[in-house]
Amino acid sequence: MILGHLRSLSKDSLIYGLGNASASVVSFLLLPLYTRFLNPEDYGILAVFTMYQSIIELSVSFGLSSGLFRYYLMAKTEEEKREVLGTCFIIQVGLVVLLGAVLMGSSGLISSALFKTVDLSHKFRIVTATSLLGAVPTLFYALMRAERKTKLFSGIQIGRTMVMAVSNILLVAVLKMNYTGVILSNFIVAGLLMVSMSPFLLRKFLAPLSTRLIWRILAFVAPVFVINAFSFLLGMSDRFFLNKYLTPDQVGLYSFGNKIGSIISVGLITPFSTAVVPYALSIATRDDFKEIFSRIIKYFAMTAFFCSLPIFFFSKEIILLVGRDAYVGASSVVGPTLLAGILFGLYYAVSIQLDIVEKTYLSSFAVALGGVSSVALNLILIPKLGMFGSALSACGANAILLVAMFIFCQRMLPIPHEVGAYLKLLGLACLAVCFSWWIESHVPGVALRIVWKSVFLLLSPGALVALGILNASERKSLRRGLHKFTAAPAR
């Protein structure tokens, strides 16, 4: 029974992953383009614009996707579903108009605050327009996820990625527009998506408005918005402090290393998070939900850990492969970025327990604690350790966030999570860090270091059994599967 649920969720995650993986692969393939035509300082300036765009997207979305999930999936009739869509649409359009009027008129002030000059105000207006154009289609993405139209969702993401790749190459490499080309590319893609999706948006979301639902949805998503705001502090505030305390080229190195470390987030953690929310809500009333959910989270953690190991071990080689020698210093932040991504993925998965019991307001306390911790740790560690301190801050803040969320969730909806297995995985991660440090410090020659790292990677899955991370029933299932595999007749 559990295996069937895992297969269904894995299928959704895989299809979602194709869309996200396409973006990850193309983004990875574009890194040599960026490193050739953008120096670390340019990359740092682009990172600040990315931070600003994230703030707008966070504000204009207001967590409405979560509200659509909650009330659309729980609606009992088609009429109720249409009311949810129409109400969310009106709220979203109102936010776009309101924020657009405020931000377009404040671009000069924003440019002065972040770069101490008004010369970049026109670029801030372009970034603002990009974020606002992409806001309304986000509701359509949420609807596709709610209806589990995974193939359509991934198809749109893949198409979007391809158009962005072509426009980036044209504007950055051919026209040599520097980081401005990346900004314009994002604007072009957002505009094309909005125009192409308008007929679908109007057909789906031009529905009756329910004044009763407005306040229910706003009350539900307000804590989600607070959560997302503090999540921003967790994920993006580091750029602000790096920009304040370090030079633009150091910000660029950090952003580049963060991009490498985020491969696992884009390729695995984000697809899983995209698929698990509607899936968990759809089976929440089952008697065996708790056991199924516990297994899903555990297997996700193990998969994320083992997918992260090769990226961590070979981070320098990856950076030299896609970049230049000037970027090799970015490898120091790859490991902490990988760990921070896994911790955040676990937090997001566990938080579903509060969605089920409609206690999302408790999430705001946990995320507030994580956000404040992120700011405090960045203030303490960046002046002392530079960009590595910022990466460590992300790990510490996400760990605090996960622990706080776990405590709240277990009190509201107890789930038999195998805490011991997670602690053993963490111990194995610490062992990998120590082993990597020993190799880099004591093993001469690139080839020999690669051999030692490869040996560790090949032996590490055995730790699942040796350390007891897999329980008795899981070990039995593993032995049965290996027996079937080895006993299968050769063709």
C-alpha positions in Angstrom: 0.0 0.0 0.0 2.8 2.4 1.0 4.7 1.5 -2.1 1.8 2.4 -4.3 1.6 5.9 -2.7 5.3 6.3 -3.1 5.1 5.4 -6.8 2.3 7.9 -7.3 4.1 10.7 -5.5 7.4 9.8 -7.3 5.7 10.0 -10.6 4.3 13.4 -9.9 7.7 14.6 -8.5 9.5 13.2 -11.6 7.2 15.0 -14.0 7.4 18.3 -12.0 11.1 17.6 -11.8 11.4 17.6 -15.6 10.1 21.2 -15.7 12.4 22.3 -12.9 15.3 20.2 -14.0 15.1 21.8 -17.5 15.4 25.2 -15.8 18.3 23.8 -13.7 20.1 22.3 -16.7 19.7 25.3 -18.8 20.8 27.6 -16.0 23.8 25.4 -15.4 24.7 25.4 -19.1 24.4 29.2 -19.1 27.0 29.6 -16.3 29.9 29.5 -18.8 28.2 32.2 -20.7 27.8 34.3 -17.6 31.3 33.7 -16.4 32.7 34.7 -19.8 30.7 37.9 -20.3 30.1 38.8 -16.7 32.9 39.3 -14.2 32.3 38.6 -10.5 31.4 42.2 -9.8 28.7 42.2 -12.6 27.4 38.9 -11.2 27.2 40.5 -7.8 25.1 43.4 -9.2 22.8 41.0 -10.9 22.4 39.2 -7.5 21.1 42.4 -5.9 18.6 42.8 -8.7 17.5 39.2 -8.2 17.0 39.9 -4.5 14.8 42.9 -5.3 12.8 40.9 -7.8 12.2 38.2 -5.1 10.9 40.8 -2.7 8.3 42.0 -5.2 7.3 38.5 -6.2 6.9 37.6 -2.5 4.8 40.7 -1.8 2.5 40.5 -4.9 1.8 36.8 -4.5 0.7 37.2 -0.9 0.6 33.5 -0.4 -2.6 33.2 -2.6 -1.4 29.9 -4.1 -1.7 28.3 -0.6 -5.2 29.8 -0.3 -6.2 28.4 -3.7 -4.9 25.0 -2.7 -6.7 24.9 0.6 -10.2 26.0 -0.5 -10.1 24.6 -4.1 -9.2 21.1 -2.9 -11.6 21.2 0.0 -14.5 22.6 -2.1 -17.4 20.1 -2.4 -19.1 21.4 -5.6 -18.0 22.9 -8.9 -19.7 26.2 -8.1 -17.7 26.5 -4.9 -14.5 25.8 -6.9 -15.4 28.5 -9.3 -15.9 31.0 -6.5 -12.5 30.2 -5.1 -10.9 30.8 -8.5 -12.7 34.1 -9.1 -12.0 35.4 -5.6 -8.3 34.6 -5.7 -8.1 36.3 -9.2 -9.7 39.5 -8.0 -7.4 39.7 -4.9 -4.3 39.1 -7.1 -5.2 41.8 -9.7 -5.8 44.3 -6.9 -2.4 43.6 -5.4 -0.7 44.0 -8.8 -2.3 47.4 -9.4 -1.6 48.6 -5.9 2.1 47.5 -5.7 2.7 48.6 -9.3 1.6 52.1 -8.6 3.8 52.4 -5.5 7.0 50.7 -6.8 7.1 52.3 -10.2 7.1 55.7 -8.6 9.8 54.8 -6.1 12.4 53.3 -8.4 14.7 56.2 -7.9 14.6 55.9 -4.1 15.2 52.1 -4.4 18.2 52.6 -6.7 19.7 55.1 -4.3 19.2 52.8 -1.3 20.8 49.8 -2.9 23.5 51.3 -5.2 23.8 54.9 -3.9 22.9 56.2 -7.4 19.7 56.9 -9.3 21.3 55.9 -12.6 19.9 52.4 -12.3 16.3 53.4 -11.6 15.2 52.4 -15.1 16.5 48.9 -14.6 14.6 48.7 -11.3 11.4 49.6 -13.2 12.0 46.8 -15.7 12.5 44.3 -12.8 9.3 45.6 -11.2 7.4 45.1 -14.4 8.8 41.6 -14.8 7.6 40.6 -11.3 4.1 42.1 -11.7 3.7 40.4 -15.2 4.5 37.0 -13.6 2.1 37.4 -10.7 -1.2 36.4 -12.2 0.0 33.3 -14.1 1.2 32.0 -10.8 -2.4 31.3 -9.9 -2.8 29.3 -13.0 0.3 27.2 -12.0 -1.3 26.7 -8.6 -4.5 25.5 -10.3 -2.6 23.0 -12.4 -0.9 21.6 -9.4 -4.2 21.4 -7.5 -5.7 19.4 -10.4 -2.5 17.4 -10.7 -2.0 18.4 -14.3 1.7 17.6 -13.9 2.5 17.2 -17.6 0.9 20.6 -18.6 2.7 22.3 -15.7 6.1 20.9 -16.7 5.5 21.6 -20.4 4.9 25.3 -19.7 8.0 25.4 -17.4 10.2 23.7 -20.1 8.9 26.1 -22.8 9.6 29.1 -20.5 13.1 27.8 -19.9 13.9 27.4 -23.6 12.7 30.9 -24.5 14.7 32.3 -21.6 17.9 30.4 -22.7 17.6 31.7 -26.3 17.0 35.3 -25.1 19.9 35.2 -22.7 22.3 34.0 -25.3 21.1 36.6 -27.8 21.2 39.6 -25.4 24.3 38.6 -23.3 26.5 36.8 -25.8 25.5 38.3 -29.2 24.5 41.8 -28.3 26.9 41.9 -25.3 24.5 43.7 -23.0 26.2 42.5 -19.8 23.9 41.8 -16.8 21.3 44.2 -18.4 20.7 41.5 -21.0 19.7 39.0 -18.2 17.3 41.6 -16.8 15.7 42.3 -20.2 15.5 38.5 -20.9 13.5 38.0 -17.8 11.1 40.8 -18.8 10.7 39.4 -22.3 9.8 35.9 -21.0 7.4 37.3 -18.4 5.6 39.4 -21.1 5.4 36.5 -23.5 4.0 34.2 -20.9 1.4 36.7 -19.8 0.2 37.3 -23.4 0.1 33.6 -24.3 -1.7 32.5 -21.1 -4.3 35.3 -21.0 -7.0 33.3 -22.8 -6.6 30.4 -20.3 -6.5 32.7 -17.4 -9.7 34.5 -18.4 -11.5 31.3 -19.1 -10.6 29.7 -15.8 -10.6 32.7 -13.4 -13.3 35.0 -14.7 -15.7 33.4 -12.2 -18.2 34.7 -9.5 -16.7 36.7 -6.7 -17.6 35.6 -3.1 -17.3 38.3 -0.5 -17.6 35.7 2.1 -14.6 33.9 0.7 -12.5 37.0 0.4 -12.1 37.3 4.2 -11.6 33.6 4.7 -8.9 33.4 2.1 -7.2 36.5 3.3 -7.3 35.2 6.9 -5.8 32.0 5.7 -3.0 33.4 3.6 -2.0 36.3 5.9 0.0 33.9 8.1 1.4 32.3 4.9 2.5 35.7 3.7 4.3 36.3 7.1 5.9 32.9 6.7 7.0 33.7 3.2 8.4 37.1 4.3 10.5 35.5 7.0 11.4 32.7 4.5 12.8 35.5 2.4 15.0 36.6 5.3 16.2 33.0 5.5 16.9 32.6 1.8 17.8 36.1 0.4 18.7 38.5 3.1 22.3 37.2 2.9 22.7 39.2 -0.4 21.8 42.4 1.4 24.4 41.9 4.2 27.0 40.7 1.7 26.3 43.8 -0.4 26.7 45.9 2.7 29.9 44.3 4.2 31.7 42.9 1.2 32.6 44.0 -2.3 30.5 43.3 -5.4 32.9 40.7 -6.7 32.6 38.7 -3.4 28.8 38.9 -3.7 29.2 37.5 -7.2 31.4 34.6 -6.0 28.9 33.8 -3.3 26.0 33.9 -5.7 27.9 31.7 -8.2 28.7 29.1 -5.5 25.1 29.3 -4.3 23.9 28.6 -7.8 26.0 25.4 -7.9 24.8 24.4 -4.4 21.2 25.0 -5.5 21.3 22.3 -8.2 19.9 19.8 -5.7 17.1 22.3 -4.7 16.0 22.9 -8.2 16.4 19.3 -9.5 15.0 17.4 -6.5 13.8 19.5 -3.5 11.5 21.9 -5.4 9.9 19.2 -7.5 9.2 17.1 -4.4 7.8 20.2 -2.5 5.6 21.0 -5.5 4.2 17.5 -5.7 3.9 16.6 -2.0 1.5 19.4 -0.9 -1.5 18.5 -3.0 -0.7 14.8 -2.7 -0.6 14.9 1.2 -3.8 16.9 1.3 -5.5 14.4 -0.9 -4.7 11.4 1.4 -4.9 13.2 4.7 -8.2 11.5 5.7 -6.8 8.0 5.2 -6.3 5.9 8.4 -2.7 5.0 7.3 -1.8 8.6 6.4 0.7 9.1 9.3 2.7 6.0 8.4 2.7 6.9 4.7 3.7 10.5 5.3 6.5 9.5 7.7 8.0 7.2 5.1 7.7 9.7 2.4 9.7 12.4 4.4 12.3 9.9 5.4 13.0 8.6 1.9 13.1 12.2 0.6 15.8 13.1 3.2 17.9 10.0 2.2 17.5 10.8 -1.5 18.5 14.4 -1.1 21.5 13.5 1.0 23.0 11.0 -1.4 22.3 13.2 -4.4 24.1 16.1 -2.7 27.3 14.1 -1.9 28.8 14.1 -5.4 28.1 17.8 -5.9 29.8 18.6 -2.5 32.8 16.4 -3.2 33.4 17.6 -6.7 32.4 21.3 -6.3 35.8 22.7 -7.3 35.9 20.5 -10.4 32.3 21.6 -11.4 33.2 25.3 -11.0 36.3 24.9 -13.1 34.3 23.0 -15.7 31.6 25.7 -16.1 33.5 28.8 -15.1 36.9 30.4 -14.9 39.7 30.4 -12.3 38.4 33.7 -11.0 35.3 31.8 -9.7 37.0 28.9 -7.9 36.7 30.6 -4.5 33.0 30.0 -4.8 33.5 26.3 -3.9 33.7 27.1 -0.2 29.9 27.9 0.0 28.7 24.9 -2.0 28.6 22.4 0.9 26.7 24.7 3.4 24.3 25.7 0.6 23.5 22.0 -0.1 22.8 21.3 3.6 20.7 24.4 4.0 18.6 23.4 1.0 17.9 19.9 2.5 17.0 21.4 5.9 14.6 23.8 4.2 13.1 21.0 2.1 12.4 19.0 5.3 10.9 22.1 7.0 8.5 22.6 4.0 7.5 19.0 4.0 6.8 18.8 7.7 4.8 22.0 7.7 2.1 20.3 5.7 1.0 18.8 9.1 -0.2 22.3 10.1 -2.0 22.8 6.7 -4.0 19.7 7.4 -5.3 20.9 10.8 -5.7 24.5 9.6 -3.1 25.9 12.1 -1.0 27.8 9.6 -0.6 30.7 12.0 1.7 28.6 14.1 4.1 28.4 11.1 4.6 32.1 11.3 6.2 31.8 14.7 8.6 29.1 13.5 9.5 31.0 10.4 9.8 34.3 12.3 12.3 32.6 14.6 14.2 31.3 11.6 14.2 34.7 9.9 15.4 36.6 12.9 18.1 33.9 13.4 19.2 34.4 9.8 19.6 38.1 10.3 21.4 37.7 13.6 23.8 35.0 12.3 24.5 37.0 9.1 25.3 40.1 11.2 27.7 38.1 13.4 29.4 35.8 10.9 29.7 37.8 7.6 32.0 40.5 9.1 34.2 37.7 10.5 34.0 34.9 7.9 32.9 36.7 4.8 30.7 34.7 2.3 31.5 31.4 4.1 29.9 33.0 7.2 26.8 33.8 5.2 26.6 30.1 4.0 26.9 28.9 7.6 24.2 31.3 8.7 21.8 29.8 6.2 22.5 26.3 7.6 22.1 27.5 11.2 18.9 29.4 10.5 17.3 26.6 8.6 18.2 24.1 11.3 16.5 26.4 13.9 13.5 26.7 11.5 13.2 23.0 11.1 13.4 22.2 14.8 10.8 24.9 15.7 8.4 23.7 12.9 8.8 20.1 14.0 7.8 20.9 17.6 4.7 22.8 16.5 3.7 20.1 14.0 4.1 17.2 16.4 1.9 18.9 19.0 -0.9 19.6 16.5 -0.7 16.4 14.5 1.7 13.8 15.8 3.5 11.8 13.1 5.9 8.9 13.9 9.0 10.5 12.3 12.2 8.5 12.8 14.2 11.2 14.4 17.1 8.9 15.1 17.5 8.1 11.4 17.7 11.8 10.6 20.4 12.4 13.2 22.4 9.5 11.8 22.2 11.0 8.3 23.4 14.3 9.8 26.3 12.4 11.4 27.2 10.9 8.1 27.2 14.4 6.5 29.6 15.5 9.2 31.8 12.5 8.4 31.7 13.4 4.7 32.9 17.0 5.5 35.8 15.8 7.6 36.8 13.3 5.0 36.7 15.9 2.2 38.9 18.2 4.4 41.4 15.4 5.0 41.5 14.7 1.2 42.1 18.3 0.2 44.7 18.8 2.9 46.7 15.5 2.8 46.2 13.7 -0.5 48.4 15.0 -3.3 47.3 15.2 -6.9 43.9 15.8 -8.5 43.5 12.3 -9.8 44.2 10.6 -6.5 41.8 12.9 -4.7 39.1 12.1 -7.2 39.7 8.3 -6.6 39.4 8.7 -2.8 36.2 10.8 -3.1 34.7 8.2 -5.5 35.5 5.4 -3.0 33.6 7.2 -0.3 30.6 7.8 -2.6 30.5 4.1 -3.5 30.7 2.9 0.1 28.3 5.5 1.6 25.0 3.7 0.7 26.2 0.8 2.9 25.9 3.2 5.8 22.1 3.0 5.6 22.3 -0.6 6.8 25.5 -0.3 9.0 24.1 2.7 11.0 20.6 1.3 11.2 19.1 4.2 9.2 16.9 1.6 7.4 14.6 -0.1 9.9 14.0 -3.9 10.0 11.1 -3.9 7.6 13.0 -1.6 5.1 16.1 -3.9 5.3 13.9 -6.9 4.6 12.3 -5.2 1.6 15.7 -4.2 0.4 17.0 -7.8 0.7 13.9 -9.1 -1.1 14.4 -6.6 -3.9 18.1 -7.4 -4.3 17.2 -11.1 -4.4 14.7 -10.6 -7.1 17.2 -8.5 -9.1 20.0 -11.1 -8.8 17.7 -14.0 -9.4 16.2 -12.5 -12.6 17.2 -14.6 -15.6 19.5 -12.9 -18.1 18.0 -12.2 -21.5 
